[in-house]
């Protein structure tokens, strides 16, 4: 169950990746059209104003179409196959749902508690009686909640019925059409329940908004703590997304709300906390700017002397990436495994720092690294609100010093194996999320590593990571991989150190010779790639059986370099090998449908394979 929730949280992150860039675009548009900063050139009606208003309009696309993004994005992360078709099915089903809601409210709005549905005109920056426009449809504003529910239903239908074989006379209705057919009729009762329940839910959301706002610093601290501590589980997406992009605090989410009012805040001299009291939930970028670089420094200071140079080469880019871009994963998952208590301390310090900043008046959209924070906060608001940002830096630096000292003391006292403190025989290495999960799984099994997960994790890293893989399949003994950039691959020695027998390279086409347990390794790699939301095509279907067996026999015979010549006779494949010591045991051949192995002399081997010996021989010669 937890794994499913984690996949759901990760899938929600697919569309969220777009919001950071869009937020910067909108913020820049607001900045350059601010007369307080740029004077009369930024006044409405000028060419300058028109150009930047056009740029901003494009940036608002992501925020104005949030539900559609989640409807399309969730299937991309959760559909088992044909993800593009699943996204299309989800989109059309969601639009159907909203057309049903609109028609029901048009005819029976009064009985659902929406008596003025036909008269309400949808206006920007208004609650509109709980209504909104989605793709030209006037409907109930279910925000991302409705989108996620519909997408979840479609994903279930897609995964269970997309491959259903219908009678031949209904063949044109198979696949996506059949999924939409089922979704169409599921949406009717769902639309009815939505009309019946959602107006009351909207009242509850309004009440929750007042509760959160009135809970003050306690709510701010709890929110920030949960948003950090839950990162290893993947459940932090479920904490911040309803606040940032959903209706938990304000309609449409607090990030779009901030951007819509940015010019107003920039022109006002009133304290930011009075202007936007709800924006204390968007401060978690501060730990990326202040605390993570301090943690990297503590790792460097506590590293062994003979590893400081290697450690700094890894930590400096990681610290800069966190500071500027807000990406912290390489640092997070490294010490999260080595010393989980440090993660708890980091979460406590982060929540406390952000809460103190809020108490001193800091609010805003501070969720990224320094680049995003500057574009959406520091630059446009500095003129009238510089004092609060000076305070932010003072508090941030103080907590950075505290974090550095706590980490340094605890690493030394408890001898945590953080980067630079590994055994002299091991290289300094930062963990990624997949490696963390692999190590965590091993830890939960009492320290005994799952050999397939271990090898899969290592192979995936040496192949350049999930993002570098376009296609992945296997044959009898090999992983067959198409990569995007061959330069990102590890060396042959590194693959062999990860227990690969050998590597065959043909440009972007790579074959990793794994052995007869390649199917289990492929399955583990597939699981790791699903966790990372990779779009690579992974196939577990068997190839031409002759190619399968031919490839396996060559590998078991010690590889093509170990074969002098090869012929067939009736049911046998006759082989002369260079080094008999490189030939696998008879048992391994029998696992690949070899009925018997005849050793004629030291270098002559007959493989009894059956009546298809000639077909297998032909494929072996092609491979040789």
C-alpha positions as CSV (number, residue, x, y, z in Angstrom):
1,X,0.0,0.0,0.0
2,X,2.8,2.4,0.9
3,X,4.5,1.7,-2.4
4,X,1.3,2.6,-4.3
5,X,1.0,5.9,-2.3
6,X,4.6,6.7,-3.0
7,X,4.1,6.1,-6.8
8,X,1.0,8.3,-6.6
9,X,2.9,11.1,-4.9
10,X,5.7,10.8,-7.4
11,X,3.3,10.9,-10.3
12,X,1.8,14.1,-9.0
13,X,5.2,15.6,-9.4
14,X,5.2,15.2,-13.2
15,X,3.2,18.4,-13.9
16,X,4.6,20.2,-10.9
17,X,8.0,20.3,-12.7
18,X,6.5,22.9,-15.1
19,X,5.5,25.3,-12.4
20,X,8.9,26.5,-11.4
21,X,9.8,27.8,-14.8
22,X,6.3,29.3,-15.4
23,X,6.5,31.0,-12.0
24,X,9.8,32.7,-13.0
25,X,8.3,33.9,-16.3
26,X,5.3,35.4,-14.6
27,X,7.4,37.0,-11.9
28,X,9.8,38.6,-14.5
29,X,6.7,39.9,-16.4
30,X,5.4,41.5,-13.3
31,X,8.9,42.9,-12.4
32,X,9.4,44.5,-15.8
33,X,5.9,46.0,-15.9
34,X,6.3,47.6,-12.4
35,X,6.3,51.4,-12.8
36,X,7.8,51.7,-9.3
37,X,11.0,50.1,-10.7
38,X,11.0,50.9,-14.4
39,X,9.1,54.2,-14.3
40,X,6.8,55.4,-17.1
41,X,8.1,53.0,-19.6
42,X,6.2,50.2,-17.8
43,X,2.9,52.1,-17.8
44,X,-0.1,50.4,-19.5
45,X,-0.3,51.2,-23.2
46,X,3.5,51.4,-23.8
47,X,5.2,49.0,-26.1
48,X,7.4,47.8,-23.2
49,X,4.3,47.0,-21.1
50,X,2.6,45.2,-24.0
51,X,5.6,43.0,-24.7
52,X,6.0,41.9,-21.1
53,X,2.3,41.5,-20.7
54,X,2.4,39.1,-23.7
55,X,5.3,37.2,-22.1
56,X,3.4,37.0,-18.8
57,X,0.3,35.7,-20.6
58,X,2.3,32.7,-21.8
59,X,3.6,32.1,-18.4
60,X,0.1,32.0,-16.9
61,X,-0.8,29.0,-19.1
62,X,0.5,26.5,-16.6
63,X,-1.4,28.1,-13.7
64,X,-4.6,28.7,-15.6
65,X,-4.8,25.1,-16.7
66,X,-3.7,23.3,-13.5
67,X,-6.5,20.7,-13.5
68,X,-5.8,19.7,-17.2
69,X,-2.1,19.3,-16.4
70,X,-2.8,17.0,-13.5
71,X,-5.3,15.0,-15.5
72,X,-2.7,14.4,-18.2
73,X,0.3,14.2,-16.0
74,X,-1.0,11.5,-13.6
75,X,-1.4,8.8,-16.2
76,X,2.1,9.5,-17.5
77,X,3.4,8.5,-14.1
78,X,1.0,5.7,-13.3
79,X,-0.2,3.9,-16.4
80,X,1.5,0.5,-16.8
81,X,1.7,0.8,-20.6
82,X,0.8,3.1,-23.5
83,X,1.1,6.2,-21.3
84,X,0.4,8.6,-24.2
85,X,-3.0,6.9,-24.9
86,X,-3.8,6.9,-21.2
87,X,-3.2,10.6,-21.0
88,X,-5.5,11.1,-23.9
89,X,-8.2,8.9,-22.3
90,X,-7.9,10.8,-19.1
91,X,-8.2,14.2,-20.7
92,X,-11.4,13.4,-22.7
93,X,-12.9,11.6,-19.8
94,X,-12.3,14.6,-17.5
95,X,-13.9,17.0,-20.1
96,X,-16.9,14.6,-20.3
97,X,-17.2,14.7,-16.5
98,X,-17.3,18.5,-16.5
99,X,-19.8,18.6,-19.3
100,X,-22.0,16.3,-17.3
101,X,-21.6,18.5,-14.2
102,X,-22.4,21.6,-16.2
103,X,-25.5,20.0,-17.7
104,X,-26.8,18.8,-14.4
105,X,-26.3,22.2,-12.7
106,X,-28.0,23.9,-15.7
107,X,-31.1,21.7,-15.4
108,X,-31.2,21.0,-11.6
109,X,-28.9,23.5,-10.0
110,X,-31.4,24.6,-7.3
111,X,-31.7,21.1,-6.0
112,X,-27.9,20.8,-5.7
113,X,-27.6,24.2,-3.8
114,X,-26.5,26.2,-6.9
115,X,-29.7,28.0,-7.8
116,X,-28.1,30.8,-9.9
117,X,-25.9,28.6,-12.1
118,X,-27.2,29.9,-15.4
119,X,-26.9,33.6,-14.2
120,X,-23.4,33.5,-12.8
121,X,-20.8,35.1,-15.0
122,X,-17.3,33.7,-14.5
123,X,-15.0,36.6,-13.5
124,X,-11.2,36.6,-12.9
125,X,-10.0,36.9,-9.3
126,X,-13.4,36.0,-7.9
127,X,-14.9,32.9,-6.1
128,X,-17.7,32.9,-8.7
129,X,-20.0,31.0,-6.3
130,X,-17.8,28.0,-6.4
131,X,-17.8,27.8,-10.2
132,X,-15.1,28.1,-12.8
133,X,-14.3,27.7,-16.5
134,X,-12.4,24.6,-17.6
135,X,-11.7,24.3,-21.4
136,X,-14.7,26.5,-22.1
137,X,-17.0,24.6,-19.8
138,X,-18.7,26.3,-16.9
139,X,-18.6,23.8,-14.1
140,X,-17.9,23.3,-10.4
141,X,-14.4,24.4,-9.3
142,X,-13.1,21.0,-8.0
143,X,-9.6,22.2,-8.6
144,X,-6.9,19.5,-8.7
145,X,-9.0,17.3,-6.5
146,X,-11.5,16.5,-9.2
147,X,-8.7,16.2,-11.7
148,X,-6.9,13.6,-9.6
149,X,-10.1,11.6,-8.9
150,X,-11.0,11.4,-12.6
151,X,-7.4,10.6,-13.6
152,X,-7.2,7.9,-10.9
153,X,-10.4,6.3,-12.3
154,X,-9.1,6.4,-15.8
155,X,-5.7,4.9,-14.9
156,X,-7.5,2.0,-13.2
157,X,-9.7,1.4,-16.3
158,X,-6.7,1.8,-18.6
159,X,-4.5,-0.7,-16.6
160,X,-7.3,-3.3,-16.4
161,X,-9.2,-3.0,-19.7
162,X,-6.9,-1.4,-22.4
163,X,-5.8,-4.8,-23.6
164,X,-9.2,-6.4,-23.4
165,X,-10.0,-8.4,-26.6
166,X,-13.5,-7.6,-27.9
167,X,-15.4,-9.7,-30.4
168,X,-14.2,-9.1,-34.0
169,X,-17.3,-7.2,-35.0
170,X,-16.5,-4.7,-32.1
171,X,-12.8,-4.5,-33.0
172,X,-12.9,-0.8,-33.7
173,X,-13.9,-0.2,-30.1
174,X,-10.9,-1.8,-28.5
175,X,-8.1,-0.1,-26.6
176,X,-8.6,3.6,-25.9
177,X,-12.2,3.7,-27.2
178,X,-13.2,0.9,-24.8
179,X,-11.5,2.7,-21.9
180,X,-13.4,5.9,-22.8
181,X,-16.6,3.9,-23.2
182,X,-16.3,2.6,-19.7
183,X,-15.2,6.0,-18.3
184,X,-18.1,7.7,-20.0
185,X,-20.6,5.8,-18.0
186,X,-18.6,6.0,-14.8
187,X,-18.6,9.8,-15.1
188,X,-22.4,10.0,-15.0
189,X,-22.7,8.9,-11.3
190,X,-19.5,10.7,-10.4
191,X,-20.8,13.9,-11.8
192,X,-24.1,13.5,-9.9
193,X,-22.2,12.8,-6.6
194,X,-20.0,15.8,-7.3
195,X,-23.0,18.1,-7.7
196,X,-24.5,16.7,-4.6
197,X,-21.4,16.8,-2.4
198,X,-18.8,19.3,-3.7
199,X,-20.7,22.6,-2.8
200,X,-20.6,21.3,0.8
201,X,-16.9,20.4,0.4
202,X,-16.2,23.9,-0.7
203,X,-17.8,25.2,2.5
204,X,-15.5,22.9,4.4
205,X,-12.4,24.1,2.5
206,X,-13.3,27.6,3.4
207,X,-13.5,26.6,7.1
208,X,-10.2,24.8,6.8
209,X,-8.6,27.9,5.3
210,X,-9.7,30.0,8.3
211,X,-8.4,27.3,10.7
212,X,-5.0,27.2,9.0
213,X,-4.7,31.0,8.8
214,X,-5.7,31.4,12.5
215,X,-3.4,28.6,13.7
216,X,-0.5,31.0,13.2
217,X,3.1,29.9,13.8
218,X,2.0,26.4,15.0
219,X,0.5,25.6,11.6
220,X,3.5,27.1,9.8
221,X,5.9,24.9,11.8
222,X,3.9,21.7,11.4
223,X,3.6,22.2,7.6
224,X,7.3,22.9,7.1
225,X,8.3,20.0,9.3
226,X,6.1,17.5,7.5
227,X,7.2,18.9,4.1
228,X,10.8,17.9,5.0
229,X,10.5,14.8,7.1
230,X,8.3,13.0,4.6
231,X,10.7,13.3,1.6
232,X,12.1,9.8,2.0
233,X,8.6,8.3,1.8
234,X,7.6,10.5,-1.2
235,X,4.5,11.6,0.7
236,X,5.7,15.2,0.9
237,X,4.0,15.8,-2.5
238,X,0.7,15.2,-0.8
239,X,1.5,17.8,1.8
240,X,2.6,20.8,-0.3
241,X,0.7,20.4,-3.6
242,X,-2.8,21.0,-2.1
243,X,-1.4,24.2,-0.6
244,X,0.7,25.4,-3.4
245,X,-1.5,24.5,-6.3
246,X,-4.8,23.4,-4.8
247,X,-7.6,24.9,-2.7
248,X,-6.3,24.2,0.8
249,X,-5.6,27.9,1.6
250,X,-6.9,30.0,-1.3
251,X,-8.8,29.2,-4.4
252,X,-6.3,28.1,-7.2
253,X,-3.3,27.7,-4.9
254,X,-1.1,30.1,-3.0
255,X,1.7,30.2,-5.7
256,X,-0.6,31.6,-8.4
257,X,-2.2,33.8,-5.8
258,X,1.2,35.4,-5.0
259,X,2.1,35.9,-8.6
260,X,-1.2,37.5,-9.4
261,X,-0.7,40.1,-6.7
262,X,3.1,40.6,-7.1
263,X,2.8,44.0,-8.6
264,X,0.5,45.1,-5.9
265,X,2.9,43.9,-3.2
266,X,5.8,45.6,-4.9
267,X,4.1,48.9,-5.0
268,X,2.9,48.8,-1.4
269,X,4.9,49.9,1.7
270,X,2.8,47.9,4.1
271,X,4.5,44.9,5.7
272,X,4.3,41.8,3.5
273,X,2.8,39.7,6.3
274,X,-0.2,42.1,6.3
275,X,-0.5,42.1,2.5
276,X,-0.3,38.3,2.2
277,X,-0.9,36.6,5.6
278,X,-1.5,33.2,3.9
279,X,1.9,33.0,2.3
280,X,3.9,31.6,5.2
281,X,3.5,28.1,3.8
282,X,5.9,28.9,0.9
283,X,9.2,29.3,2.7
284,X,10.8,25.9,2.3
285,X,13.3,27.1,-0.2
286,X,15.3,28.7,2.6
287,X,16.7,25.4,3.7
288,X,17.9,24.8,0.1
289,X,19.7,28.2,0.1
290,X,21.1,28.2,3.6
291,X,21.1,24.8,5.3
292,X,22.1,22.3,2.6
293,X,25.3,24.2,1.7
294,X,26.1,24.2,5.4
295,X,25.6,20.5,5.5
296,X,27.9,20.0,2.6
297,X,30.6,22.1,4.4
298,X,30.2,19.9,7.5
299,X,30.8,16.8,5.3
300,X,34.0,18.4,3.9
301,X,35.3,19.4,7.3
302,X,34.7,15.9,8.8
303,X,36.1,14.0,5.7
304,X,39.4,12.1,6.0
305,X,42.4,14.2,5.0
306,X,43.3,11.9,2.1
307,X,39.7,12.2,0.7
308,X,39.1,16.0,1.1
309,X,40.0,16.8,-2.5
310,X,37.7,14.1,-3.8
311,X,35.0,15.1,-1.4
312,X,35.1,18.7,-2.3
313,X,34.9,17.9,-6.0
314,X,31.5,16.2,-5.3
315,X,30.1,18.6,-2.6
316,X,30.9,21.9,-4.3
317,X,28.6,21.2,-7.3
318,X,26.0,19.7,-5.0
319,X,26.0,22.8,-2.7
320,X,25.8,25.2,-5.7
321,X,23.0,23.2,-7.3
322,X,21.0,23.4,-4.1
323,X,21.8,27.1,-3.6
324,X,20.9,28.3,-7.1
325,X,18.5,25.7,-8.4
326,X,16.9,24.2,-5.2
327,X,17.8,20.6,-6.1
328,X,18.9,18.8,-3.0
329,X,18.5,15.1,-3.8
330,X,22.2,14.1,-4.1
331,X,22.9,15.5,-0.6
332,X,19.6,14.4,1.0
333,X,19.7,10.7,0.2
334,X,23.4,10.4,1.0
335,X,23.2,11.2,4.7
336,X,19.6,10.1,5.0
337,X,20.9,6.5,4.8
338,X,24.2,7.0,6.6
339,X,22.6,8.7,9.6
340,X,18.8,9.0,9.6
341,X,18.9,11.0,12.9
342,X,20.6,13.8,11.0
343,X,17.6,14.0,8.7
344,X,15.3,14.4,11.6
345,X,17.5,17.2,13.0
346,X,17.6,18.8,9.6
347,X,13.8,18.7,9.4
348,X,13.5,20.2,12.9
349,X,15.9,23.0,12.1
350,X,14.3,23.7,8.7
351,X,10.8,24.0,10.2
352,X,12.1,26.2,13.1
353,X,14.1,28.5,10.8
354,X,11.1,29.0,8.5
355,X,8.7,29.6,11.4
356,X,11.1,32.2,12.9
357,X,11.4,34.0,9.6
358,X,7.6,34.0,9.3
359,X,7.3,35.5,12.9
360,X,9.7,38.3,11.8
361,X,7.4,39.1,8.8
362,X,8.7,36.9,5.9
363,X,6.1,35.6,3.5
364,X,6.2,35.0,-0.2
365,X,6.9,32.3,-2.8
366,X,10.2,31.0,-1.6
367,X,10.2,27.4,-2.7
368,X,13.1,27.2,-5.2
369,X,16.8,28.0,-5.1
370,X,18.2,31.5,-5.1
371,X,17.4,32.0,-8.8
372,X,13.7,31.3,-8.4
373,X,13.4,33.1,-5.1
374,X,15.1,36.2,-6.5
375,X,12.9,36.3,-9.5
376,X,9.7,36.0,-7.6
377,X,10.6,37.8,-4.4
378,X,13.9,39.7,-3.8
379,X,14.2,41.5,-7.1
380,X,10.6,42.8,-7.6
381,X,10.0,43.6,-3.9
382,X,13.4,44.8,-2.7
383,X,12.7,48.5,-3.0
384,X,9.9,48.6,-0.4
385,X,10.5,45.4,1.5
386,X,14.3,45.1,1.7
387,X,14.3,45.0,5.5
388,X,12.4,41.7,5.7
389,X,14.9,40.2,3.3
390,X,17.9,41.4,5.3
391,X,16.3,39.7,8.3
392,X,15.8,36.5,6.2
393,X,19.5,36.4,5.4
394,X,20.5,37.1,9.1
395,X,18.2,34.3,10.4
396,X,19.3,32.0,7.5
397,X,23.0,32.5,8.2
398,X,22.5,31.9,11.9
399,X,20.7,28.6,11.3
400,X,23.3,27.6,8.7
401,X,26.0,28.0,11.4
402,X,23.9,26.0,13.9
403,X,23.3,23.3,11.3
404,X,27.0,23.1,10.4
405,X,28.0,22.8,14.1
406,X,25.4,20.2,15.0
407,X,26.2,18.1,12.0
408,X,30.0,18.4,12.5
409,X,29.7,17.4,16.2
410,X,27.4,14.5,15.6
411,X,29.3,13.1,12.7
412,X,32.5,13.1,14.7
413,X,31.0,11.8,17.9
414,X,29.0,8.9,16.4
415,X,31.3,8.3,13.5
416,X,28.7,8.5,10.8
417,X,29.9,7.4,7.4
418,X,29.1,10.5,5.5
419,X,30.8,11.5,2.2
420,X,34.6,11.5,2.7
421,X,34.5,9.1,5.7
422,X,34.2,5.8,3.7
423,X,36.8,3.1,4.0
424,X,40.0,3.9,2.2
425,X,39.2,1.2,-0.4
426,X,35.9,2.9,-1.3
427,X,35.4,6.0,-3.5
428,X,33.5,9.1,-2.2
429,X,30.0,8.8,-3.6
430,X,26.7,10.7,-3.2
431,X,23.6,8.5,-3.3
432,X,20.7,9.1,-5.6
433,X,17.1,8.2,-4.7
434,X,17.3,4.7,-6.3
435,X,20.5,3.8,-4.4
436,X,19.0,5.0,-1.2
437,X,15.9,2.8,-1.7
438,X,18.1,-0.2,-2.5
439,X,20.2,0.3,0.6
440,X,17.1,0.9,2.7
441,X,15.5,-2.3,1.5
442,X,18.7,-4.2,2.3
443,X,18.7,-2.7,5.8
444,X,15.1,-3.7,6.4
445,X,16.0,-7.3,5.5
446,X,18.6,-7.4,8.3
447,X,21.5,-6.2,6.3
448,X,21.3,-8.8,3.6
449,X,21.3,-7.0,0.3
450,X,18.8,-8.2,-2.4
451,X,21.3,-9.3,-5.1
452,X,19.0,-8.3,-8.0
453,X,18.2,-4.9,-6.6
454,X,21.9,-4.3,-5.9
455,X,23.0,-5.2,-9.4
456,X,20.0,-3.4,-11.0
457,X,20.9,-0.2,-9.0
458,X,24.5,-0.4,-10.1
459,X,23.7,-1.1,-13.7
460,X,21.2,1.7,-13.9
461,X,23.7,4.1,-12.5
462,X,26.4,2.9,-14.9
463,X,24.0,3.3,-17.8
464,X,23.7,7.0,-17.0
465,X,20.5,6.8,-14.9
466,X,16.9,6.4,-15.9
467,X,16.9,9.7,-17.9
468,X,19.6,8.3,-20.2
469,X,17.7,5.2,-21.2
470,X,15.4,5.2,-24.3
471,X,14.7,1.4,-24.6
472,X,15.4,-1.5,-22.4
473,X,14.9,-5.2,-22.9
474,X,16.6,-8.5,-22.3
475,X,17.5,-11.7,-24.1
476,X,18.6,-15.0,-22.6
477,X,21.7,-13.6,-20.8
478,X,21.9,-9.9,-21.7
479,X,20.4,-6.5,-21.0
480,X,19.8,-4.8,-24.4
481,X,19.8,-1.0,-23.9
482,X,19.4,2.0,-26.2
483,X,20.8,5.0,-24.5
484,X,20.6,8.7,-25.3
485,X,24.2,9.7,-24.6
486,X,26.9,7.0,-24.7
487,X,29.3,9.4,-23.0
488,X,27.4,9.0,-19.7
489,X,28.1,5.2,-19.5
490,X,30.5,3.7,-17.0
491,X,33.6,1.9,-18.1
492,X,33.8,-1.8,-18.8
493,X,35.8,-2.2,-15.6
494,X,33.0,-0.6,-13.6
495,X,30.4,-2.8,-15.2
496,X,32.5,-5.9,-14.3
497,X,32.9,-4.6,-10.8
498,X,29.1,-4.5,-10.6
499,X,29.1,-8.2,-11.5
500,X,28.5,-7.9,-15.3
501,X,30.3,-10.5,-17.3
502,X,31.0,-8.1,-20.1
503,X,29.7,-5.1,-22.1
504,X,29.1,-4.9,-25.9
505,X,29.0,-1.4,-27.3
506,X,27.6,-0.3,-30.7
507,X,27.1,3.5,-30.5
508,X,23.9,4.0,-28.6
509,X,23.1,0.3,-28.6
510,X,24.5,-1.4,-25.5
511,X,24.4,-5.0,-24.3
512,X,25.3,-5.8,-20.7
513,X,26.0,-9.5,-20.4
514,X,24.5,-10.4,-17.0
515,X,23.9,-14.1,-17.0
516,X,20.9,-16.4,-16.8
517,X,19.3,-14.4,-14.1
518,X,19.0,-11.4,-16.4
519,X,15.1,-11.5,-16.2
520,X,15.2,-10.9,-12.4
521,X,17.7,-8.0,-12.9
522,X,15.6,-6.5,-15.6
523,X,12.5,-6.7,-13.4
524,X,14.4,-4.9,-10.6
525,X,15.6,-2.2,-13.0
526,X,12.0,-1.7,-14.3
527,X,10.9,-1.1,-10.7
528,X,13.6,1.5,-10.1
529,X,12.7,3.2,-13.4
530,X,9.0,3.4,-12.4
531,X,10.0,5.0,-9.2
532,X,11.8,7.7,-11.1
533,X,8.9,8.2,-13.6
534,X,11.1,7.3,-16.5
535,X,9.4,7.3,-19.9
536,X,11.7,4.7,-21.4
537,X,10.2,1.7,-23.2
538,X,10.9,-1.4,-21.1
539,X,10.0,-4.7,-22.7
540,X,10.0,-8.1,-20.9
541,X,8.8,-10.0,-23.9
542,X,11.0,-12.7,-25.3
543,X,12.7,-12.1,-28.7
544,X,12.9,-14.6,-31.5
545,X,13.7,-17.9,-29.6
546,X,16.5,-18.8,-31.9
547,X,18.2,-15.4,-31.2
548,X,17.6,-15.9,-27.5
549,X,19.3,-19.3,-27.5
550,X,22.1,-18.3,-29.8
551,X,23.0,-15.3,-27.7
552,X,22.9,-17.3,-24.5
553,X,25.1,-20.1,-26.0
554,X,27.7,-17.7,-27.1
555,X,27.9,-16.1,-23.7
556,X,28.0,-19.4,-21.9
557,X,30.8,-20.6,-24.3
558,X,32.9,-17.7,-23.0
559,X,32.0,-15.0,-25.6
560,X,32.7,-14.7,-29.3
561,X,36.4,-14.3,-28.6
562,X,36.5,-17.8,-27.1
563,X,35.0,-19.5,-30.1
564,X,37.4,-20.7,-32.9
565,X,34.8,-22.3,-35.2
566,X,31.3,-23.6,-35.1
567,X,29.2,-26.1,-37.1
568,X,26.1,-28.1,-36.8
569,X,25.2,-31.8,-37.3
570,X,21.6,-33.0,-37.1
571,X,20.7,-32.1,-33.5
572,X,24.1,-30.9,-32.3
573,X,26.1,-27.6,-32.5
574,X,29.8,-28.5,-32.6
575,X,32.1,-25.9,-31.2
576,X,35.9,-25.5,-30.9
577,X,36.8,-23.1,-28.1
578,X,40.1,-21.3,-27.3
579,X,40.0,-21.7,-23.5
580,X,37.8,-24.4,-22.0
581,X,38.1,-22.8,-18.6
582,X,35.9,-19.9,-19.8
583,X,33.0,-22.3,-20.7
584,X,30.1,-22.4,-18.3
585,X,29.0,-25.5,-16.4
586,X,26.8,-28.1,-18.1
587,X,23.9,-27.2,-15.8
588,X,23.8,-23.6,-17.1
589,X,23.6,-24.8,-20.7
590,X,20.7,-27.1,-19.7
591,X,18.8,-24.0,-18.4
592,X,18.8,-22.8,-22.0
593,X,17.2,-25.9,-23.5
594,X,20.5,-27.8,-24.2
595,X,19.6,-31.4,-23.7
596,X,23.2,-32.6,-23.2
597,X,26.7,-31.3,-23.4
598,X,29.3,-33.6,-24.9
599,X,33.0,-32.9,-24.2
600,X,34.9,-34.7,-27.0
601,X,38.3,-33.5,-26.0
602,X,39.9,-30.6,-24.2
603,X,38.6,-27.9,-26.7
604,X,35.7,-29.6,-28.6
605,X,32.2,-29.4,-27.3
606,X,28.9,-30.6,-28.7
607,X,25.7,-29.0,-27.6
608,X,22.7,-31.3,-28.1
609,X,19.9,-28.7,-28.9
610,X,17.4,-30.6,-31.0
611,X,16.1,-30.4,-34.5
612,X,16.4,-26.7,-34.7
613,X,20.2,-26.8,-34.5
614,X,20.7,-25.3,-37.9
615,X,18.4,-22.3,-37.2
616,X,20.3,-21.6,-33.9
617,X,23.6,-22.0,-35.7
618,X,22.6,-19.4,-38.3
619,X,21.8,-16.9,-35.6
620,X,25.1,-17.7,-33.7
621,X,27.1,-17.0,-36.9
622,X,25.3,-13.7,-37.4
623,X,26.3,-12.7,-33.8
624,X,29.9,-13.9,-34.3
